[in-house]
């Protein structure tokens, strides 16, 4: 049986980061503009610490101005909002990202809505979500942007293709559906209440899985030759009882990778797929924000 082409997130993300670094160098040389990213981490969630470190390192490596603000888990809502307002007013900062989830007691929505939409490199502000829905220039959430770059690299023109997005989150499902629609796909958003989800998925030339359920999407849900983008990052125990007993875990996607690879035309692995694109797209969004704030692009 033929095997799907593997869409390699490492290679694609490296290329994107190199393009961003080139653009940063050109902005500095031609306009004296150094894109600046501020990342805010509240509390000590271990996964968030890893992500935030990676964002800081990659933004510096791309030649950006990069600052990380670490606040204690018991910071008050008003002190957090004060920091966001200071960053909004700081001319050296073009992108602001508040790492989620925030510790209990803090109002995530209020924090996100306080970020200047022009600096909202996460694309989570309602202004950016609304602009995306209306087809206006916006800052697009990083993971959906990464999915689209991988799809365009694999398929070229997406016009007329049937796309099914499984998952309706604000962070991934809804924005990726909007982007697919803007690329002239025929888009279905499926979710946990969808009837006969397998049959809906079998219609898809492009299947984007963003449900957060380990290996839920099986081989017989896939149209032969379809392109499968797996956004899921699920930590599960090893099947091997010895490793499981040692408490060892591994990362798997929302797609049953091995069996689906035998049917799909192309597929993103987990790990090594979409996840690696997210930070690269954050850098790209920061450059986009800096250029728009400086009036260099609409
Ligand atoms: N935590 C996990 N993913 C994300 C993301 O894309 N943005 C932010 N701000 N926090 C996250």
Boltz pocket constraint, residues with backbone or C-beta under 6 A from the ligand:
constraints:
  - pocket:
      binder: B
      contacts: [[A, 97], [A, 98], [A, 99], [A, 100], [A, 101], [A, 122], [A, 142], [A, 143], [A, 171]]
      max_distance: 6.0
